[in-house]
Amino acid sequence: MKTANQIRRQFIDFFVKQHAHKEIPSASVVPENDPTVLFTTAGMHPLVPYLMGEPHPEGNRLTDAQKCVRTDDIDEVGDSTHLTFFEMLGNWSLGDYFKKEAITMSYELITKPWEEGGLGIDINRVSVACFEGDDDAPRDDESADVWRSLGIPENRIYFFPKKQNWWGPAGQTGPCGPDTEMFYDVVGDPDPTVHKPVSDALKKELLDKCSPACDCGRYVEFWNDVFMQYFKTADGKFEPLKQKNVDTGMGLERMTAILQGVDSPFETDLFKDAISKILSIAGVLHEYGKIPDSPNDRLKFSARVIADHLRSATFIIGDDRGVTPSNVDQGYILRRLIRRAIRYAKMIGIERAFTHEIAKIYIDLYKEHYPELQRNRNRILTELEREEEKFGRTLQNGLRELEKLIAKKYDGQSAAGKVMSGEDAFFLFETYGFPPEMTAEEGRNFGLDGVNMDEFNEAFKKHQAQSRVGAEQKFAGGLADHSEQCKMHHTATHLVHQALRDVLGDHVFQKGSNITKERLRFDFSHADKMTPEQIKQVEAIVNEQIQADLPIHFEVLEVDEAKERGAIGLFDDKYASMGNKVKVYFMGDYSKEVCGGPHVEHTGVLKHFKITKEQACSAGVRRIKAVVEGISDVA
């Protein structure tokens, strides 16, 4: 059996050794200078500046395994496909090769035997899909023709609309284009009804409908080649890009399941040890995969949710830009993942602290490829133990509130035959983290006869819609759209960073930023509230550099040279261990900082800088918000 670690290495080595790509390390799972997302959700996010034409220090052919977190489908986790953390394997062409070469490489990797550096997949079980075309862009016959030339028969080439076969920009505007997707037939039989006794009429209907676009479970998408040949403008138009790029993504977890011949990623070596440990702590002796069905199907589902969420939490806390549980932004998502895992654990009988034990399994499994997990091992374990202790107290408070609620509104011990309203159940869920299943289960101890799930689901949907609107308002219009306004604000952060160090000391380092067209937000390490005098000093220094109209340029340097020349930025062991170069932006002789861009060409464009607010962000971290006057000229 090929392990997930071997499959990841095989993918990267194929492009490095056989097609002259350079391996680059995974970027942080916490985006830097991209306020459009809370986490890195796709392999392309860290590379947007280079897709827009910025030269990459390692050249124009790249390959990587990128850490990603997506929580929009968190309620689906536990089925055979959905995960909150995943690794996206990718190869990149930044203005080098395009459709024919990219598709040919994909075909080669898929079909080559393992011993020759490929994955050895049966090509007869692979179908592909291409963009069908619309008013914005033509039908992608070019990609389909390449697949035909490689031997994919017509009946396994599909054309789908934008919803399926178009990759949009990271923000509201940006690079985008058609894609071609690859699907694996997990049934392996040309007749999807072969295992079901059905009528001839129904059989024909199923055969006519069954394609990679349906959700019958027969087809699993495992790779996507994106051809970024357009730029979506603010007014919704699609203009041809000067630099045509290739961005591909293969989900490691799905490919591992395919090559290991199992039904889902949860049966692979990425999860088996963690799930076995979870069930062992729950007091279940088993051979994984042979857990009896009902009533223990919930046991398997719960174990999957716990294993998934704690893997995500391990990577989020263990990242070098690691997040800790809180009630805002990334910290809120992290807290939700940990507490959701604990809730499911309690539903299968786990009462003691256990999250750190599962994290240890993941650290040991991934530490070779992601050494930051080992570096940050103590932080991971400590934060999990601390959050588990906090949530234990919250649960106790919730149980007391549940008892009061039942006594007040459902006549206490006379609650038999009564159903709790969805609104009350949602209050317990939102305030104390009680899922409706737990509320129903605990309510039975008081004679309550369940929860109105229709009302609960309606309240939950309203909450989700409000959360999405809030997130869009908070994170829309960020740096990823590459507008001139965002470029100006991003450029100003370099001057702010150095000015803060000049005024407050060399302990100041950037801890995060959020760039919109309207303002910049800059978080930095500093324990004390800035005085009015210090704020004025920082403003004066930045404006002095703006008035000096400093030229801005970048140089690609070895890490040691960048440090010797006084560049500031995030230097970690990944650069040294993989021999990476870094891009350093110079603003005259004043600011020298590692960054991927984008920036304006000289500081005078900014005209004037003003700090509008200074406040605490978290322990040991302050935050300023500011604007530059030059924005009004391009607004």
VOZASE-588519 format. One line per field, with one value per residue (C-alpha): residue in three letters; x, y, z. Coordinates in steps of 0.5 Angstrom, whole numbers, plus 500, padded with zeros to 3 digits. Example, Ala and Ser with C-alpha at 12.3 -4.5 7.8 and 13.67 -1.06 7.14 Angstrom:
BEGIN
residuo	ALA, SER
c1	525, 527
c2	491, 498
c3	516, 514
// end
This chain:
BEGIN
residuo	MET, LYS, THR, ALA, ASN, GLN, ILE, ARG, ARG, GLN, PHE, ILE, ASP, PHE, PHE, VAL, LYS, GLN, HIS, ALA, HIS, LYS, GLU, ILE, PRO, SER, ALA, SER, VAL, VAL, PRO, GLU, ASN, ASP, PRO, THR, VAL, LEU, PHE, THR, THR, ALA, GLY, MET, HIS, PRO, LEU, VAL, PRO, TYR, LEU, MET, GLY, GLU, PRO, HIS, PRO, GLU, GLY, ASN, ARG, LEU, THR, ASP, ALA, GLN, LYS, CYS, VAL, ARG, THR, ASP, ASP, ILE, ASP, GLU, VAL, GLY, ASP, SER, THR, HIS, LEU, THR, PHE, PHE, GLU, MET, LEU, GLY, ASN, TRP, SER, LEU, GLY, ASP, TYR, PHE, LYS, LYS, GLU, ALA, ILE, THR, MET, SER, TYR, GLU, LEU, ILE, THR, LYS, PRO, TRP, GLU, GLU, GLY, GLY, LEU, GLY, ILE, ASP, ILE, ASN, ARG, VAL, SER, VAL, ALA, CYS, PHE, GLU, GLY, ASP, ASP, ASP, ALA, PRO, ARG, ASP, ASP, GLU, SER, ALA, ASP, VAL, TRP, ARG, SER, LEU, GLY, ILE, PRO, GLU, ASN, ARG, ILE, TYR, PHE, PHE, PRO, LYS, LYS, GLN, ASN, TRP, TRP, GLY, PRO, ALA, GLY, GLN, THR, GLY, PRO, CYS, GLY, PRO, ASP, THR, GLU, MET, PHE, TYR, ASP, VAL, VAL, GLY, ASP, PRO, ASP, PRO, THR, VAL, HIS, LYS, PRO, VAL, SER, ASP, ALA, LEU, LYS, LYS, GLU, LEU, LEU, ASP, LYS, CYS, SER, PRO, ALA, CYS, ASP, CYS, GLY, ARG, TYR, VAL, GLU, PHE, TRP, ASN, ASP, VAL, PHE, MET, GLN, TYR, PHE, LYS, THR, ALA, ASP, GLY, LYS, PHE, GLU, PRO, LEU, LYS, GLN, LYS, ASN, VAL, ASP, THR, GLY, MET, GLY, LEU, GLU, ARG, MET, THR, ALA, ILE, LEU, GLN, GLY, VAL, ASP, SER, PRO, PHE, GLU, THR, ASP, LEU, PHE, LYS, ASP, ALA, ILE, SER, LYS, ILE, LEU, SER, ILE, ALA, GLY, VAL, LEU, HIS, GLU, TYR, GLY, LYS, ILE, PRO, ASP, SER, PRO, ASN, ASP, ARG, LEU, LYS, PHE, SER, ALA, ARG, VAL, ILE, ALA, ASP, HIS, LEU, ARG, SER, ALA, THR, PHE, ILE, ILE, GLY, ASP, ASP, ARG, GLY, VAL, THR, PRO, SER, ASN, VAL, ASP, GLN, GLY, TYR, ILE, LEU, ARG, ARG, LEU, ILE, ARG, ARG, ALA, ILE, ARG, TYR, ALA, LYS, MET, ILE, GLY, ILE, GLU, ARG, ALA, PHE, THR, HIS, GLU, ILE, ALA, LYS, ILE, TYR, ILE, ASP, LEU, TYR, LYS, GLU, HIS, TYR, PRO, GLU, LEU, GLN, ARG, ASN, ARG, ASN, ARG, ILE, LEU, THR, GLU, LEU, GLU, ARG, GLU, GLU, GLU, LYS, PHE, GLY, ARG, THR, LEU, GLN, ASN, GLY, LEU, ARG, GLU, LEU, GLU, LYS, LEU, ILE, ALA, LYS, LYS, TYR, ASP, GLY, GLN, SER, ALA, ALA, GLY, LYS, VAL, MET, SER, GLY, GLU, ASP, ALA, PHE, PHE, LEU, PHE, GLU, THR, TYR, GLY, PHE, PRO, PRO, GLU, MET, THR, ALA, GLU, GLU, GLY, ARG, ASN, PHE, GLY, LEU, ASP, GLY, VAL, ASN, MET, ASP, GLU, PHE, ASN, GLU, ALA, PHE, LYS, LYS, HIS, GLN, ALA, GLN, SER, ARG, VAL, GLY, ALA, GLU, GLN, LYS, PHE, ALA, GLY, GLY, LEU, ALA, ASP, HIS, SER, GLU, GLN, CYS, LYS, MET, HIS, HIS, THR, ALA, THR, HIS, LEU, VAL, HIS, GLN, ALA, LEU, ARG, ASP, VAL, LEU, GLY, ASP, HIS, VAL, PHE, GLN, LYS, GLY, SER, ASN, ILE, THR, LYS, GLU, ARG, LEU, ARG, PHE, ASP, PHE, SER, HIS, ALA, ASP, LYS, MET, THR, PRO, GLU, GLN, ILE, LYS, GLN, VAL, GLU, ALA, ILE, VAL, ASN, GLU, GLN, ILE, GLN, ALA, ASP, LEU, PRO, ILE, HIS, PHE, GLU, VAL, LEU, GLU, VAL, ASP, GLU, ALA, LYS, GLU, ARG, GLY, ALA, ILE, GLY, LEU, PHE, ASP, ASP, LYS, TYR, ALA, SER, MET, GLY, ASN, LYS, VAL, LYS, VAL, TYR, PHE, MET, GLY, ASP, TYR, SER, LYS, GLU, VAL, CYS, GLY, GLY, PRO, HIS, VAL, GLU, HIS, THR, GLY, VAL, LEU, LYS, HIS, PHE, LYS, ILE, THR, LYS, GLU, GLN, ALA, CYS, SER, ALA, GLY, VAL, ARG, ARG, ILE, LYS, ALA, VAL, VAL, GLU, GLY, ILE, SER, ASP, VAL, ALA
c1	500, 503, 502, 500, 507, 509, 504, 505, 513, 511, 507, 512, 518, 515, 514, 521, 525, 521, 519, 524, 519, 522, 519, 516, 514, 507, 505, 502, 495, 493, 494, 498, 496, 490, 483, 479, 479, 480, 484, 488, 483, 486, 493, 493, 492, 499, 501, 496, 502, 506, 499, 499, 506, 510, 517, 517, 524, 524, 522, 516, 515, 513, 510, 508, 503, 499, 496, 488, 483, 475, 469, 464, 461, 463, 456, 458, 464, 463, 461, 466, 469, 468, 474, 476, 483, 486, 493, 492, 498, 499, 504, 504, 506, 507, 507, 511, 507, 499, 494, 497, 503, 499, 494, 499, 503, 497, 496, 503, 503, 496, 498, 505, 507, 509, 516, 517, 515, 507, 501, 499, 491, 487, 486, 479, 476, 478, 473, 474, 470, 471, 468, 462, 463, 458, 457, 464, 468, 468, 467, 474, 475, 482, 483, 478, 482, 488, 484, 482, 489, 491, 486, 480, 474, 469, 464, 468, 469, 464, 462, 460, 458, 462, 459, 463, 468, 471, 475, 474, 478, 481, 477, 472, 476, 483, 486, 481, 479, 476, 479, 479, 477, 479, 474, 475, 470, 470, 464, 469, 463, 460, 453, 452, 446, 449, 449, 442, 435, 432, 427, 429, 426, 429, 436, 436, 434, 440, 445, 443, 443, 450, 456, 461, 456, 451, 452, 451, 458, 460, 465, 470, 474, 481, 485, 483, 488, 486, 488, 488, 487, 482, 482, 475, 475, 471, 465, 464, 468, 473, 479, 485, 491, 498, 501, 497, 498, 497, 494, 493, 490, 490, 487, 492, 487, 482, 488, 490, 483, 483, 490, 489, 483, 478, 471, 474, 480, 478, 480, 487, 493, 492, 486, 486, 491, 487, 480, 483, 485, 479, 474, 479, 478, 471, 472, 470, 474, 474, 478, 477, 472, 468, 464, 457, 452, 446, 446, 453, 453, 453, 459, 463, 460, 462, 469, 470, 468, 473, 479, 478, 477, 483, 487, 485, 486, 493, 495, 492, 495, 502, 503, 508, 503, 499, 492, 490, 482, 478, 472, 474, 476, 481, 481, 473, 473, 479, 475, 469, 473, 476, 469, 465, 470, 469, 462, 462, 466, 462, 456, 460, 462, 469, 469, 476, 481, 483, 485, 492, 493, 490, 494, 500, 498, 498, 504, 508, 505, 506, 512, 517, 514, 511, 517, 513, 508, 514, 517, 511, 509, 508, 504, 499, 498, 498, 493, 488, 489, 487, 481, 478, 479, 475, 470, 468, 466, 462, 458, 457, 454, 450, 447, 445, 442, 438, 435, 433, 430, 426, 423, 421, 418, 417, 414, 420, 419, 412, 416, 414, 411, 413, 418, 423, 422, 428, 429, 430, 435, 439, 440, 443, 447, 449, 451, 453, 455, 450, 448, 441, 442, 446, 440, 435, 439, 440, 433, 430, 433, 428, 422, 423, 421, 426, 427, 423, 429, 425, 425, 432, 434, 431, 434, 441, 440, 438, 445, 449, 446, 448, 455, 456, 454, 458, 464, 463, 463, 469, 473, 471, 475, 482, 489, 487, 483, 490, 487, 491, 488, 490, 497, 497, 495, 499, 506, 504, 505, 512, 513, 509, 513, 519, 517, 514, 520, 524, 519, 518, 524, 526, 521, 516, 514, 508, 503, 498, 494, 488, 488, 482, 481, 478, 484, 489, 490, 496, 497, 504, 508, 508, 505, 503, 498, 502, 502, 499, 506, 508, 503, 505, 512, 510, 506, 511, 516, 512, 510, 517, 518, 512, 515, 522, 518, 523, 524, 521, 524, 525, 531, 531, 536, 538, 536, 542, 544, 537, 538, 545, 542, 537, 531, 525, 520, 518, 524, 523, 526, 523, 527, 533, 532, 529, 534, 529, 530, 526, 524, 526, 522, 527, 524, 530, 534, 529, 525, 527, 522, 521, 514, 511, 507, 504, 506, 506, 513, 515, 512, 510, 504, 501, 501, 499, 499, 494, 493, 486, 486, 490, 488, 489, 488, 490, 495, 502, 499, 497, 493, 493, 488, 490, 489, 493, 491, 493, 487, 482, 486, 484, 477
c2	500, 507, 512, 519, 521, 517, 520, 527, 526, 522, 528, 533, 529, 528, 535, 537, 531, 530, 537, 542, 545, 548, 546, 551, 550, 551, 558, 559, 557, 564, 569, 574, 581, 578, 580, 577, 570, 568, 562, 560, 556, 554, 553, 559, 564, 565, 566, 571, 577, 572, 570, 577, 578, 579, 575, 569, 568, 561, 562, 560, 553, 551, 545, 545, 542, 547, 547, 549, 550, 551, 551, 553, 546, 544, 541, 536, 533, 526, 524, 520, 527, 533, 535, 542, 541, 538, 539, 541, 538, 543, 545, 552, 555, 563, 565, 559, 553, 552, 548, 542, 542, 542, 537, 532, 532, 531, 525, 522, 523, 519, 513, 512, 506, 508, 505, 510, 516, 516, 514, 508, 510, 506, 511, 507, 509, 517, 522, 529, 535, 542, 549, 549, 556, 562, 570, 571, 566, 561, 553, 550, 546, 546, 542, 537, 536, 535, 530, 526, 526, 523, 517, 519, 517, 522, 519, 520, 528, 532, 540, 544, 551, 556, 553, 547, 548, 555, 558, 565, 570, 570, 576, 580, 582, 578, 572, 567, 562, 555, 549, 542, 537, 529, 524, 517, 512, 509, 504, 501, 499, 502, 501, 505, 500, 494, 492, 494, 491, 496, 496, 497, 504, 507, 503, 508, 514, 513, 511, 518, 522, 519, 523, 527, 532, 528, 527, 519, 518, 514, 520, 523, 529, 528, 534, 540, 544, 551, 556, 563, 567, 572, 578, 579, 587, 591, 592, 584, 584, 579, 581, 577, 577, 579, 573, 566, 562, 554, 553, 546, 542, 535, 533, 529, 526, 524, 521, 517, 514, 512, 509, 505, 503, 505, 509, 515, 519, 517, 510, 512, 512, 520, 518, 511, 512, 518, 515, 508, 512, 516, 510, 507, 513, 512, 505, 501, 495, 495, 493, 500, 499, 494, 498, 495, 499, 501, 503, 505, 508, 515, 512, 512, 519, 522, 519, 522, 529, 529, 526, 532, 538, 536, 535, 542, 545, 542, 545, 552, 552, 549, 554, 559, 564, 560, 562, 561, 560, 567, 570, 573, 572, 566, 565, 564, 558, 555, 555, 552, 547, 544, 545, 542, 536, 536, 536, 530, 526, 527, 524, 518, 517, 521, 525, 526, 531, 528, 533, 533, 526, 526, 532, 528, 523, 528, 532, 525, 523, 530, 533, 531, 535, 540, 541, 547, 542, 539, 546, 549, 542, 545, 551, 546, 541, 547, 551, 545, 543, 550, 550, 544, 546, 552, 549, 544, 550, 552, 546, 546, 553, 550, 544, 549, 554, 548, 545, 552, 553, 546, 548, 555, 554, 546, 545, 541, 534, 535, 536, 529, 529, 536, 539, 544, 550, 551, 558, 555, 550, 555, 559, 554, 552, 559, 561, 554, 550, 545, 542, 540, 533, 534, 538, 533, 528, 532, 534, 527, 526, 531, 528, 533, 529, 532, 538, 542, 541, 544, 551, 550, 549, 555, 559, 556, 558, 565, 565, 563, 568, 573, 571, 570, 578, 580, 576, 579, 586, 585, 582, 584, 589, 586, 586, 580, 585, 589, 595, 602, 604, 597, 598, 604, 602, 596, 600, 604, 598, 598, 605, 604, 598, 601, 607, 603, 600, 607, 610, 604, 599, 593, 588, 591, 586, 585, 580, 581, 586, 587, 592, 595, 600, 605, 604, 599, 595, 593, 589, 589, 586, 591, 591, 598, 603, 608, 615, 621, 623, 616, 616, 623, 621, 615, 619, 624, 619, 616, 623, 625, 618, 620, 627, 624, 621, 614, 610, 603, 596, 589, 584, 577, 575, 569, 569, 570, 576, 579, 578, 581, 587, 589, 586, 585, 579, 572, 568, 561, 554, 553, 558, 555, 547, 548, 553, 558, 565, 571, 577, 584, 590, 597, 604, 608, 606, 607, 600, 593, 588, 581, 581, 579, 585, 589, 596, 603, 605, 611, 613, 620, 617, 616, 624, 624, 619, 619, 614, 614, 609, 605, 600, 593, 587, 581, 580, 583, 585, 593, 595, 601, 603, 609, 612, 615, 621, 619, 614, 620, 621, 614, 613
c3	500, 498, 504, 504, 505, 499, 494, 496, 495, 488, 486, 487, 485, 478, 477, 480, 476, 470, 468, 471, 476, 483, 489, 494, 501, 503, 505, 512, 513, 515, 509, 510, 506, 504, 508, 503, 507, 514, 512, 506, 502, 495, 493, 489, 494, 496, 489, 487, 486, 481, 477, 476, 473, 479, 478, 483, 486, 484, 477, 472, 474, 481, 485, 492, 497, 500, 507, 506, 511, 509, 514, 509, 509, 516, 517, 512, 515, 517, 510, 505, 502, 506, 510, 514, 513, 507, 502, 495, 491, 485, 479, 476, 470, 471, 463, 461, 458, 458, 456, 452, 456, 462, 460, 457, 464, 468, 463, 464, 472, 472, 467, 469, 473, 480, 479, 473, 477, 476, 480, 476, 475, 471, 465, 463, 470, 469, 466, 464, 464, 460, 460, 455, 454, 455, 453, 457, 454, 449, 449, 451, 445, 446, 452, 450, 443, 448, 452, 445, 442, 449, 448, 452, 448, 447, 452, 457, 455, 458, 458, 464, 465, 469, 476, 475, 470, 471, 477, 479, 482, 490, 491, 487, 482, 479, 475, 473, 467, 465, 468, 466, 471, 472, 475, 478, 477, 484, 481, 476, 472, 465, 468, 475, 476, 476, 483, 483, 481, 477, 471, 464, 464, 470, 468, 462, 466, 471, 465, 461, 468, 471, 469, 473, 475, 479, 486, 486, 489, 483, 480, 485, 482, 484, 480, 477, 471, 471, 466, 468, 462, 464, 469, 472, 472, 478, 473, 472, 465, 463, 460, 457, 461, 458, 462, 461, 467, 469, 476, 478, 484, 486, 493, 497, 501, 495, 491, 497, 498, 491, 491, 497, 495, 500, 501, 504, 506, 513, 512, 509, 513, 514, 519, 521, 528, 530, 529, 533, 538, 539, 539, 544, 549, 548, 550, 544, 542, 534, 528, 524, 518, 521, 526, 527, 523, 527, 533, 532, 525, 529, 533, 526, 524, 531, 530, 523, 526, 532, 527, 522, 527, 531, 525, 523, 530, 530, 523, 525, 532, 529, 524, 524, 524, 529, 531, 538, 540, 541, 539, 533, 526, 525, 533, 533, 527, 531, 538, 534, 531, 538, 541, 536, 537, 544, 543, 539, 544, 549, 545, 544, 552, 552, 559, 560, 557, 550, 545, 546, 545, 538, 536, 538, 533, 527, 529, 529, 522, 519, 522, 516, 511, 516, 521, 524, 527, 531, 532, 535, 539, 546, 543, 540, 546, 551, 547, 546, 553, 555, 551, 553, 560, 558, 555, 560, 565, 559, 558, 566, 565, 559, 563, 569, 564, 560, 567, 568, 561, 562, 569, 567, 560, 560, 567, 569, 571, 567, 561, 558, 551, 550, 545, 546, 541, 535, 538, 545, 542, 538, 544, 547, 541, 540, 547, 550, 544, 545, 539, 538, 539, 546, 548, 546, 550, 556, 556, 556, 563, 565, 561, 555, 548, 543, 540, 534, 529, 523, 527, 529, 522, 520, 526, 524, 517, 518, 523, 517, 512, 517, 518, 511, 510, 516, 513, 506, 509, 513, 508, 501, 497, 500, 497, 492, 488, 486, 485, 486, 492, 495, 492, 496, 503, 502, 500, 506, 511, 509, 511, 518, 520, 519, 523, 529, 530, 529, 535, 539, 538, 534, 538, 533, 528, 523, 526, 521, 516, 513, 507, 503, 498, 504, 509, 512, 518, 521, 527, 531, 537, 542, 549, 551, 549, 544, 547, 543, 542, 539, 534, 532, 531, 527, 522, 521, 519, 514, 511, 511, 507, 502, 501, 499, 494, 495, 489, 490, 487, 489, 489, 489, 495, 498, 505, 509, 504, 505, 513, 512, 508, 514, 511, 516, 515, 516, 516, 518, 517, 511, 507, 510, 509, 502, 499, 497, 495, 498, 494, 498, 497, 498, 499, 498, 504, 509, 508, 507, 507, 505, 501, 495, 493, 490, 491, 487, 484, 489, 495, 493, 490, 497, 498, 506, 511, 517, 523, 525, 531, 535, 540, 543, 538, 543, 549, 547, 540, 538, 532, 528, 522, 517, 511, 505, 502, 495, 495, 493, 486, 484, 487
// end
